[in-house]
Amino acid sequence: MEEIKYNNLKLGERGAIISIIACICLSVLKLAIGYISDSAALKADGLNNTTDIIASIAVLIGLKLSQRPPDKDHGYGHWKSETIASMIASFIMIAVGIQVLLDAVTSMIQGGKESPDIIAAYVDVFSALVMYFVYRYNKKLAIKINSKSVMAAAKDNISDAWVSIGTAVGIFGSQLHMPWLDTVTAIIVGLLICKTAWDIFKQASHELSDGFDPEKIELYKNVVLKVDGVKGLKEIKGRNYGNNEVIDVEILVNSTLDIKEAHEIATHIEKVMINDYGVYDVHVHVEPN
């Protein structure tokens, strides 16, 4: 099972690489046309794509580091590497988002801005279509290999598509003698970059601090209690190593059972959790009752 998970990490690299290539091409195109057409919104959207490059590179590095086997000072492996990389990317993304907001607000205060060239809107429509197809690919890949990081990349791809649509709407609107609408859209794009950065940081910090979904804990609790021979559940805890779930269980069994019988119950719990629910590792502690 561990070999399959390592292979899935390697397969997940493909999605990150596709995102990187798409974002590099679109970022260069948007920034170039943004300066030529004098569109603050398109330039902001181009900077948004540069943050996506960083995020995708972070995912790629994390996926590669996570494939390293356990060593003398990483006995549990390097599974958390991609989570750490995601947190670093969130810091860079929020810095870019704040810069976009500052530039847009400065542009609004200065005023006297002309409507951007209509070509800027067409570039964003094209970008939205490209990112939608990248999203579809990464989503399908994430489901296939059960990867949270690739699914996060897919969600970032679809958010990019919506940002591009919003930017195009702002530019089209500015053609109706409302040039300020382009700047307002740039502010919205900056806020979306900051929100995406916050969401990535929130998820990464939750996992790194051993946060775990309480609904899953409740599900696994019911699974353990249904196992024959389990009289009660004293404690159950969960944590994440990258995309892997590790569960610690303390069960109560009949005090008349011998060591072999108690061990068989613990082994059965491990098999059910791993084979039926995809848990990476289960630690079962048995106490007599």
C-alpha positions as CSV (number, residue, x, y, z in Angstrom):
1,M,0.0,0.0,0.0
2,E,2.9,2.4,0.8
3,E,4.4,1.8,-2.6
4,I,1.0,2.7,-4.2
5,K,1.0,6.0,-2.3
6,Y,4.5,6.9,-3.4
7,N,3.5,6.1,-7.0
8,N,0.5,8.4,-6.6
9,L,2.7,11.2,-5.4
10,K,4.8,10.8,-8.5
11,L,1.8,10.8,-10.7
12,G,0.5,13.9,-9.0
13,E,3.6,15.8,-10.2
14,R,2.1,15.7,-13.7
15,G,-0.8,17.9,-12.6
16,A,1.5,20.4,-10.9
17,I,3.8,20.6,-14.0
18,I,0.8,21.3,-16.3
19,S,-0.4,24.1,-13.9
20,I,3.1,25.6,-13.9
21,I,3.3,25.6,-17.8
22,A,-0.2,27.0,-18.2
23,C,0.3,29.8,-15.6
24,I,3.7,30.8,-17.0
25,C,2.3,31.2,-20.5
26,L,-0.8,33.1,-19.3
27,S,1.1,35.3,-16.9
28,V,3.5,36.5,-19.6
29,L,0.6,37.1,-22.0
30,K,-1.5,39.0,-19.5
31,L,1.3,41.2,-18.1
32,A,2.5,42.0,-21.7
33,I,-1.0,42.9,-23.0
34,G,-1.9,44.5,-19.7
35,Y,0.9,47.1,-20.1
36,I,0.2,47.5,-23.8
37,S,-3.5,48.1,-23.2
38,D,-3.0,49.9,-19.9
39,S,-5.4,47.6,-18.0
40,A,-4.8,47.5,-14.2
41,A,-7.2,44.6,-13.9
42,L,-5.4,42.5,-16.5
43,K,-2.0,43.3,-15.0
44,A,-3.4,42.3,-11.6
45,D,-4.7,39.0,-13.1
46,G,-1.3,38.4,-14.6
47,L,0.3,38.8,-11.1
48,N,-2.3,36.4,-9.8
49,N,-1.0,33.8,-12.3
50,T,2.5,34.4,-11.1
51,T,1.4,33.5,-7.5
52,D,-0.2,30.4,-9.0
53,I,3.2,29.5,-10.5
54,I,4.7,29.7,-7.0
55,A,1.9,27.6,-5.5
56,S,2.2,25.0,-8.2
57,I,6.0,24.8,-7.8
58,A,5.5,24.5,-4.0
59,V,3.1,21.6,-4.7
60,L,5.7,20.0,-7.1
61,I,8.5,20.3,-4.6
62,G,6.4,19.0,-1.8
63,L,5.3,16.0,-3.8
64,K,9.0,15.3,-4.6
65,L,10.2,15.6,-1.0
66,S,7.3,13.6,0.3
67,Q,8.5,10.6,-1.8
68,R,11.7,10.4,0.2
69,P,11.6,7.3,2.5
70,P,12.1,7.5,6.3
71,D,15.6,8.2,7.5
72,K,17.4,8.4,10.8
73,D,15.9,11.8,11.8
74,H,12.5,11.4,9.9
75,G,11.3,8.1,11.2
76,Y,7.7,8.8,10.0
77,G,8.8,9.8,6.5
78,H,8.6,13.1,4.8
79,W,4.9,13.2,4.1
80,K,4.4,16.7,5.6
81,S,6.8,18.3,3.1
82,E,4.1,19.4,0.7
83,T,2.1,21.0,3.6
84,I,5.1,23.1,4.6
85,A,5.7,24.1,1.0
86,S,2.0,25.2,0.7
87,M,2.4,27.4,3.8
88,I,5.5,29.1,2.3
89,A,3.6,29.7,-0.9
90,S,0.7,31.3,1.0
91,F,3.1,33.9,2.5
92,I,4.3,34.8,-1.0
93,M,0.8,34.9,-2.4
94,I,-0.5,37.3,0.2
95,A,2.5,39.6,-0.3
96,V,1.6,39.8,-4.0
97,G,-2.1,40.3,-3.2
98,I,-1.4,43.2,-1.0
99,Q,0.9,44.8,-3.7
100,V,-2.0,44.5,-6.2
101,L,-4.4,46.1,-3.8
102,L,-1.9,49.0,-3.1
103,D,-1.3,49.6,-6.8
104,A,-5.1,49.6,-7.6
105,V,-5.9,52.0,-4.7
106,T,-3.1,54.3,-5.8
107,S,-4.4,54.3,-9.4
108,M,-7.9,55.1,-8.1
109,I,-6.7,58.0,-6.0
110,Q,-4.7,59.5,-8.8
111,G,-7.7,59.3,-11.2
112,G,-7.7,60.4,-14.8
113,K,-7.4,56.9,-16.1
114,E,-8.6,56.0,-19.6
115,S,-10.5,52.9,-20.5
116,P,-8.1,50.0,-21.4
117,D,-8.0,48.5,-24.9
118,I,-10.7,45.9,-25.5
119,I,-8.0,43.3,-26.4
120,A,-7.4,43.0,-22.7
121,A,-10.9,41.5,-22.2
122,Y,-10.4,39.0,-25.0
123,V,-7.1,37.8,-23.4
124,D,-8.9,37.2,-20.1
125,V,-11.7,35.2,-21.8
126,F,-9.1,33.0,-23.5
127,S,-7.3,32.6,-20.2
128,A,-10.5,31.5,-18.4
129,L,-11.0,28.8,-21.0
130,V,-7.5,27.5,-20.7
131,M,-7.6,27.4,-16.9
132,Y,-11.0,25.7,-17.0
133,F,-9.5,22.8,-19.0
134,V,-6.5,22.6,-16.6
135,Y,-8.9,22.5,-13.7
136,R,-10.8,19.6,-15.3
137,Y,-7.6,17.6,-15.8
138,N,-6.3,18.2,-12.3
139,K,-9.6,17.4,-10.7
140,K,-9.8,14.1,-12.5
141,L,-6.2,13.3,-11.5
142,A,-6.8,14.3,-7.9
143,I,-9.8,12.0,-7.6
144,K,-7.8,9.2,-9.3
145,I,-4.9,9.3,-6.9
146,N,-6.8,10.7,-3.9
147,S,-4.5,13.7,-3.5
148,K,-5.4,16.7,-1.4
149,S,-2.6,18.9,-2.8
150,V,-3.5,18.2,-6.4
151,M,-7.2,18.8,-5.6
152,A,-6.2,22.1,-4.0
153,A,-4.3,23.0,-7.2
154,A,-7.4,22.2,-9.2
155,K,-9.5,24.5,-7.0
156,D,-7.0,27.2,-7.5
157,N,-7.2,26.6,-11.3
158,I,-11.0,27.1,-11.3
159,S,-10.7,30.2,-9.1
160,D,-8.3,31.6,-11.7
161,A,-10.8,31.0,-14.4
162,W,-13.5,32.9,-12.4
163,V,-11.0,35.7,-11.7
164,S,-10.3,36.0,-15.4
165,I,-14.0,36.1,-16.2
166,G,-14.5,38.8,-13.6
167,T,-11.6,40.8,-15.0
168,A,-13.0,40.6,-18.5
169,V,-16.4,41.8,-17.3
170,G,-14.7,44.8,-15.6
171,I,-12.8,45.6,-18.8
172,F,-15.8,45.3,-21.0
173,G,-17.7,47.5,-18.5
174,S,-15.0,50.2,-18.6
175,Q,-15.6,50.5,-22.4
176,L,-19.0,52.0,-21.4
177,H,-17.3,55.2,-20.3
178,M,-16.6,53.8,-16.9
179,P,-12.8,53.5,-16.8
180,W,-12.9,53.3,-12.9
181,L,-14.5,49.9,-13.2
182,D,-11.2,48.4,-14.4
183,T,-9.5,49.6,-11.2
184,V,-12.3,48.4,-9.0
185,T,-12.0,44.9,-10.7
186,A,-8.2,45.0,-9.9
187,I,-9.0,45.6,-6.3
188,I,-11.4,42.6,-6.3
189,V,-8.7,40.5,-7.9
190,G,-6.2,41.5,-5.2
191,L,-8.8,40.5,-2.5
192,L,-9.3,37.2,-4.2
193,I,-5.5,36.5,-4.2
194,C,-5.4,37.4,-0.5
195,K,-8.4,35.1,0.2
196,T,-6.8,32.2,-1.7
197,A,-3.6,32.7,0.3
198,W,-5.5,32.7,3.6
199,D,-7.4,29.5,2.7
200,I,-4.1,27.7,1.9
201,F,-2.4,29.0,5.1
202,K,-5.5,28.0,7.2
203,Q,-5.5,24.4,5.8
204,A,-1.7,24.0,6.1
205,S,-1.5,25.3,9.6
206,H,-4.5,23.1,10.7
207,E,-2.7,20.0,9.4
208,L,0.7,20.9,10.7
209,S,-0.8,21.5,14.2
210,D,-2.3,18.0,14.0
211,G,-5.9,19.2,13.4
212,F,-8.3,16.5,12.2
213,D,-11.8,16.4,10.9
214,P,-14.2,15.7,13.8
215,E,-16.7,14.1,11.5
216,K,-14.1,11.5,10.4
217,I,-13.3,10.8,14.0
218,E,-16.9,10.1,14.7
219,L,-17.1,7.8,11.7
220,Y,-14.0,5.8,12.7
221,K,-15.3,5.7,16.3
222,N,-18.5,3.9,15.1
223,V,-16.4,1.6,12.9
224,V,-14.3,0.5,15.9
225,L,-17.3,0.0,18.2
226,K,-18.9,-2.4,15.7
227,V,-15.9,-4.8,15.7
228,D,-16.6,-8.0,17.6
229,G,-14.9,-8.1,20.9
230,V,-14.7,-4.4,21.5
231,K,-16.6,-3.5,24.7
232,G,-15.9,0.2,24.6
233,L,-13.7,3.0,23.3
234,K,-11.6,4.9,25.7
235,E,-10.0,7.3,23.2
236,I,-9.6,7.9,19.5
237,K,-7.4,10.5,17.9
238,G,-6.3,11.3,14.3
239,R,-3.6,13.2,12.6
240,N,-2.4,13.8,9.0
241,Y,1.0,13.0,7.4
242,G,0.5,14.8,4.1
243,N,-2.5,13.0,2.5
244,N,-2.2,10.1,4.9
245,E,-4.4,9.6,7.9
246,V,-2.9,8.1,11.1
247,I,-5.4,6.9,13.8
248,D,-4.6,6.2,17.4
249,V,-7.2,4.0,19.2
250,E,-7.5,2.9,22.8
251,I,-10.1,0.1,23.1
252,L,-11.6,-1.8,26.0
253,V,-11.9,-5.6,25.8
254,N,-13.1,-8.4,28.1
255,S,-10.5,-8.9,30.9
256,T,-10.8,-12.7,30.5
257,L,-9.3,-12.6,27.0
258,D,-5.8,-13.9,26.6
259,I,-3.1,-11.8,24.8
260,K,-3.5,-13.7,21.5
261,E,-7.3,-13.0,21.4
262,A,-6.9,-9.3,22.3
263,H,-4.2,-9.0,19.6
264,E,-6.5,-10.5,17.0
265,I,-9.2,-7.9,17.8
266,A,-6.6,-5.1,17.4
267,T,-5.3,-6.6,14.1
268,H,-8.9,-6.8,12.8
269,I,-9.5,-3.1,13.6
270,E,-6.3,-2.2,11.7
271,K,-7.3,-4.3,8.7
272,V,-10.8,-2.8,8.5
273,M,-9.5,0.8,8.8
274,I,-6.7,0.4,6.3
275,N,-8.5,-1.8,3.7
276,D,-12.0,-0.4,3.9
277,Y,-11.4,3.3,4.7
278,G,-7.9,4.0,3.3
279,V,-6.3,4.9,6.6
280,Y,-2.5,4.9,6.2
281,D,-1.7,3.6,9.7
282,V,-3.6,2.6,12.8
283,H,-2.2,2.2,16.3
284,V,-4.4,0.2,18.6
285,H,-3.9,0.0,22.4
286,V,-5.9,-2.6,24.2
287,E,-7.0,-2.3,27.8
288,P,-8.9,-4.9,29.9
289,N,-12.4,-4.1,31.2
